[in-house]
C-alpha cells in the first residue's frame, strides 16, 4: 500500500559539506556579433563584426580590442577565448573584432582596426568603458595590426567610416609573435622559406600589392620597399608611442623572432616604452601561448599600463 504522507527529511549539517564562496570575480556578459563598421562598395555593403565580453561592474573599465591572426587571409575573431576570458575576469571589457584580409589590400585592415577603436570609444557609455584607457592585443598578423594601431595613433590618415571626430589612438598594445617589417618576415630562416617570401603569391605581397589581374602580373614584397615599409609598423617610428609589449617564441619557424627583436631595438633607440619577452621553446601559436602563466603575464602587463592605481 502506498502512503499519502510525504517522506520526512531531516537537515543534518553534520553530514553536509559547506562551500564558502567569495565574489572576487565579476559576472561576464557576452554581447555577440555587433556590427562595428560597414564597408560600403558599389555593389555591396559588408558589416564587420565584433563580440564583446563585458564585466558586470559599475565603474568605467579599461577595454582591450583583440584582433586575431590568420596570415592576412582570415580573421576569426572568436578564437583565443582563454586570453579573452582571463582579461574580462580581471576587469577589462574585451572586444574581439574581425577585419578585412587578402584579397583586400593595405590599408584596409588598419582602417578596420581604427574603426573598431573608434566604435568602442564612441559607445563607451553603452559598455561601461573608460574611453581614455583602450588597449589592443593581437597575435601573428593580428600582432602586426596591434603594432600598426599603436604606431599610427597620432595620425588620422587611416580613419574611415563613422565617428571620424573620435580618436582611434590606443593607450597600450601587446603583440604576440607579430610582424613588424613585412620586408623580412623570414629573417634568418632557410633559403627555401626565403623563396616563399620572395614570391608574388606570398600573403604579405598580396596584402601590399594585391592579386595579379588584367595587365598586372603581381609584385613581390620588396619590389617596392617604400610601399612595404609604409605598411609595416617599423615604418612609423616617429612621434609619441604608447607602451608596447612584444612577445615571441624562441622556436617560431613561421614568423622570425627577428621581427620582435628589431622592433624592440628600434623603439628603444627612440626611448619608447617597450617590453620585449622571448618565450623559451615556444613556436608560432602553439601550446605555450595558451598556458595560464603566459596569459597571466599579459593580463598583469595590461593591468600595469591601463588600470588606474
C-alpha positions as CSV (number, residue, x, y, z in Angstrom):
1,X,0.0,0.0,0.0
2,X,1.3,3.5,-0.9
3,X,1.2,6.1,1.8
4,X,-0.2,9.5,1.1
5,X,2.1,11.1,3.6
6,X,5.3,12.5,2.1
7,X,8.6,11.3,3.5
8,X,10.2,13.4,6.2
9,X,13.8,14.6,5.6
10,X,16.0,16.0,8.3
11,X,18.6,18.7,7.7
12,X,21.8,17.2,9.1
13,X,24.6,19.7,8.9
14,X,26.9,17.2,10.5
15,X,26.9,15.2,7.3
16,X,26.5,18.0,4.7
17,X,29.5,19.8,3.2
18,X,29.8,23.5,3.3
19,X,31.1,25.6,0.4
20,X,32.0,29.3,1.1
21,X,32.2,31.5,-1.9
22,X,34.0,34.8,-2.2
23,X,32.9,37.0,-5.1
24,X,36.3,38.3,-6.3
25,X,35.5,37.9,-10.0
26,X,32.7,39.8,-11.8
27,X,30.0,38.2,-13.8
28,X,30.7,38.4,-17.5
29,X,28.1,39.2,-20.1
30,X,28.7,38.4,-23.8
31,X,27.4,40.8,-26.4
32,X,27.7,38.9,-29.7
33,X,28.1,39.9,-33.3
34,X,27.8,43.6,-33.1
35,X,28.3,45.4,-36.5
36,X,31.0,48.0,-35.7
37,X,31.8,49.1,-39.2
38,X,30.0,48.9,-42.6
39,X,32.3,48.7,-45.6
40,X,30.5,50.2,-48.5
41,X,31.2,49.3,-52.1
42,X,29.5,50.0,-55.3
43,X,27.7,46.6,-55.4
44,X,27.6,45.6,-51.7
45,X,27.8,46.5,-48.1
46,X,29.8,44.3,-45.7
47,X,29.2,44.5,-42.0
48,X,32.3,43.8,-39.9
49,X,31.5,42.0,-36.6
50,X,32.7,42.4,-33.1
51,X,32.0,40.2,-30.0
52,X,32.3,41.8,-26.5
53,X,32.9,40.3,-23.1
54,X,31.7,42.9,-20.5
55,X,32.3,42.5,-16.8
56,X,29.2,43.4,-14.8
57,X,30.6,46.1,-12.6
58,X,29.5,49.7,-12.1
59,X,32.8,51.6,-12.6
60,X,34.1,52.6,-16.0
61,X,36.5,49.9,-17.1
62,X,39.5,49.8,-19.4
63,X,38.9,48.0,-22.7
64,X,41.1,45.7,-24.8
65,X,40.5,45.3,-28.5
66,X,41.6,41.8,-29.7
67,X,42.5,41.4,-33.4
68,X,43.1,37.8,-34.4
69,X,45.9,36.4,-36.6
70,X,45.4,34.4,-39.7
71,X,48.2,35.0,-42.1
72,X,46.4,38.0,-43.6
73,X,43.9,35.6,-45.1
74,X,41.5,35.1,-42.2
75,X,40.3,37.0,-39.1
76,X,38.4,34.6,-37.0
77,X,37.6,36.9,-34.1
78,X,36.0,34.5,-31.7
79,X,39.2,32.4,-31.0
80,X,41.7,32.8,-28.2
81,X,38.9,32.6,-25.6
82,X,41.4,31.6,-22.9
83,X,43.1,35.0,-23.1
84,X,39.9,37.0,-23.7
85,X,38.1,35.5,-20.7
86,X,41.0,36.0,-18.4
87,X,41.2,39.6,-19.3
88,X,37.4,40.0,-18.8
89,X,37.7,38.3,-15.4
90,X,40.4,40.8,-14.5
91,X,38.0,43.6,-15.1
92,X,38.6,44.6,-18.8
93,X,35.9,44.9,-21.4
94,X,37.2,42.7,-24.2
95,X,36.1,43.3,-27.8
96,X,37.2,40.8,-30.4
97,X,36.9,42.2,-34.0
98,X,37.2,40.7,-37.4
99,X,38.8,42.8,-40.2
100,X,39.3,42.7,-43.9
101,X,42.0,40.4,-45.2
102,X,43.5,39.4,-48.6
103,X,42.4,39.9,-51.4
104,X,41.7,43.3,-49.8
105,X,44.9,45.4,-49.7
106,X,46.5,47.7,-47.2
107,X,45.4,49.9,-45.5
108,X,42.1,48.1,-45.3
109,X,42.9,46.1,-42.1
110,X,44.3,49.2,-40.4
111,X,41.2,51.2,-41.4
112,X,39.1,48.5,-39.8
113,X,41.1,48.3,-36.6
114,X,40.9,52.1,-36.2
115,X,37.1,51.9,-36.8
116,X,36.9,49.3,-34.1
117,X,38.7,51.5,-31.6
118,X,36.5,54.5,-32.5
119,X,33.4,52.3,-32.1
120,X,34.4,51.4,-28.6
121,X,35.2,55.0,-27.7
122,X,32.0,56.3,-29.2
123,X,30.0,53.6,-27.3
124,X,31.9,53.8,-24.1
125,X,28.8,54.5,-22.0
126,X,26.9,51.6,-23.5
127,X,29.6,49.1,-22.5
128,X,30.9,50.7,-19.3
129,X,34.3,51.6,-20.9
130,X,36.7,54.3,-19.8
131,X,37.4,55.9,-23.2
132,X,40.8,57.1,-22.0
133,X,42.0,53.5,-21.4
134,X,41.8,51.4,-24.5
135,X,44.5,48.8,-25.4
136,X,44.9,46.4,-28.2
137,X,46.1,42.8,-28.4
138,X,46.9,40.7,-31.5
139,X,48.7,37.5,-32.4
140,X,50.7,36.9,-35.6
141,X,49.0,39.0,-38.4
142,X,46.9,40.4,-35.6
143,X,50.1,41.3,-33.8
144,X,51.1,43.3,-36.9
145,X,47.7,45.1,-36.7
146,X,48.1,45.7,-33.0
147,X,51.5,47.3,-33.6
148,X,50.1,49.3,-36.5
149,X,47.4,50.7,-34.3
150,X,49.9,51.6,-31.7
151,X,52.3,53.3,-34.1
152,X,49.7,55.4,-36.0
153,X,47.7,56.8,-33.2
154,X,48.9,60.3,-33.8
155,X,47.5,60.4,-37.4
156,X,44.0,60.4,-38.9
157,X,45.3,59.3,-42.3
158,X,43.8,55.9,-41.9
159,X,40.5,56.8,-40.3
160,X,37.5,55.9,-42.4
161,X,33.8,55.4,-41.7
162,X,31.8,56.7,-38.7
163,X,32.8,58.8,-35.7
164,X,35.7,60.4,-37.5
165,X,35.9,63.1,-34.8
166,X,36.7,60.4,-32.3
167,X,40.3,59.3,-31.6
168,X,41.5,55.9,-32.8
169,X,44.6,56.0,-30.6
170,X,45.3,53.2,-28.2
171,X,46.9,53.6,-24.8
172,X,48.7,50.2,-24.7
173,X,49.5,47.4,-27.2
174,X,50.5,43.7,-27.0
175,X,51.9,41.9,-30.0
176,X,52.2,38.1,-29.7
177,X,54.6,36.6,-32.4
178,X,53.7,39.6,-34.6
179,X,55.2,41.1,-37.7
180,X,57.0,44.4,-37.5
181,X,58.5,44.6,-41.0
182,X,56.8,43.0,-44.0
183,X,60.1,43.0,-45.9
184,X,61.8,40.4,-43.8
185,X,59.2,38.1,-42.2
186,X,61.5,35.1,-42.7
187,X,64.8,36.7,-41.5
188,X,67.3,34.1,-40.5
189,X,65.3,31.2,-41.9
190,X,66.3,28.8,-44.7
191,X,66.7,29.8,-48.4
192,X,63.6,27.7,-49.2
193,X,61.5,29.8,-46.9
194,X,63.2,32.9,-48.2
195,X,62.0,32.0,-51.7
196,X,58.4,31.7,-50.4
197,X,58.5,35.2,-49.0
198,X,60.1,36.5,-52.3
199,X,57.1,35.1,-54.3
200,X,54.4,37.3,-55.7
201,X,52.0,34.9,-54.1
202,X,53.2,35.4,-50.5
203,X,50.5,36.8,-48.3
204,X,52.5,39.9,-47.4
205,X,52.9,40.7,-51.2
206,X,49.2,40.2,-51.7
207,X,48.4,42.5,-48.8
208,X,50.6,45.3,-50.1
209,X,50.3,44.9,-53.9
210,X,47.1,42.9,-54.5
211,X,46.5,39.9,-56.6
212,X,47.5,39.6,-60.3
213,X,44.7,40.8,-62.5
214,X,44.4,42.1,-66.0
215,X,47.7,43.5,-67.1
216,X,49.1,43.5,-63.5
217,X,51.3,40.4,-63.1
218,X,51.7,40.7,-59.4
219,X,54.6,42.0,-57.4
220,X,57.0,40.8,-54.7
221,X,57.0,42.4,-51.3
222,X,60.4,44.0,-52.0
223,X,59.6,45.2,-55.5
224,X,58.6,48.5,-53.8
225,X,60.4,48.7,-50.5
226,X,59.0,52.1,-49.6
227,X,55.4,50.9,-50.1
228,X,56.2,47.8,-48.0
229,X,57.7,49.9,-45.3
230,X,54.7,52.2,-45.1
231,X,52.6,49.1,-44.5
232,X,54.9,48.0,-41.7
233,X,54.9,49.1,-38.0
234,X,58.6,49.8,-38.2
235,X,57.9,52.4,-40.8
236,X,56.0,54.6,-38.3
237,X,58.5,55.2,-35.6
238,X,58.3,59.0,-35.3
239,X,56.2,60.6,-32.6
240,X,55.0,59.6,-29.2
241,X,54.0,55.9,-28.8
242,X,52.0,54.1,-26.1
243,X,53.6,51.3,-24.1
244,X,54.2,48.1,-26.1
245,X,54.8,44.5,-25.1
246,X,56.4,42.4,-27.8
247,X,56.4,38.6,-27.1
248,X,57.9,36.0,-29.4
249,X,58.7,32.3,-29.2
250,X,62.3,31.3,-29.5
251,X,61.3,28.4,-31.7
252,X,58.9,30.2,-34.0
253,X,59.5,28.9,-37.5
254,X,56.8,30.8,-39.3
255,X,57.4,34.5,-38.2
256,X,61.0,35.0,-37.4
257,X,61.8,36.1,-33.8
258,X,63.8,38.8,-35.5
259,X,60.5,40.6,-36.1
260,X,60.1,41.4,-32.4
261,X,63.8,41.9,-31.8
262,X,64.2,44.6,-34.5
263,X,61.0,46.4,-33.4
264,X,62.1,46.5,-29.8
265,X,65.5,47.8,-30.7
266,X,64.1,50.5,-32.9
267,X,61.7,51.7,-30.2
268,X,64.4,51.7,-27.6
269,X,66.6,53.9,-29.8
270,X,63.8,56.4,-29.6
271,X,63.3,56.0,-25.8
272,X,59.9,54.5,-26.2
273,X,58.3,52.4,-23.5
274,X,58.7,48.8,-24.8
275,X,59.0,45.4,-23.2
276,X,60.4,42.5,-25.2
277,X,59.9,39.0,-24.0
278,X,61.2,35.8,-25.6
279,X,59.1,32.7,-24.6
280,X,61.6,29.9,-24.4
281,X,60.8,26.9,-26.6
282,X,57.5,28.4,-27.9
283,X,56.7,28.1,-31.6
284,X,54.1,30.0,-33.5
285,X,50.7,30.0,-31.8
286,X,51.3,26.6,-30.2
287,X,50.7,25.2,-26.7
288,X,52.8,27.6,-24.6
289,X,50.7,30.6,-25.7
290,X,47.6,29.2,-24.1
291,X,49.1,28.3,-20.7
292,X,48.0,30.2,-17.5
293,X,51.4,31.6,-16.8
294,X,51.7,33.3,-20.1
295,X,48.1,34.5,-20.0
296,X,48.6,35.9,-16.5
297,X,51.7,37.7,-17.7
298,X,49.7,39.5,-20.4
299,X,46.9,40.3,-18.0
300,X,49.3,41.7,-15.5
301,X,51.0,43.8,-18.1
302,X,47.7,45.4,-19.2
303,X,46.9,45.9,-15.5
304,X,50.2,47.8,-15.1
305,X,49.6,50.0,-18.1
306,X,45.8,50.5,-18.2
307,X,44.3,50.1,-14.7
308,X,44.5,53.1,-12.5
309,X,46.2,52.7,-9.2
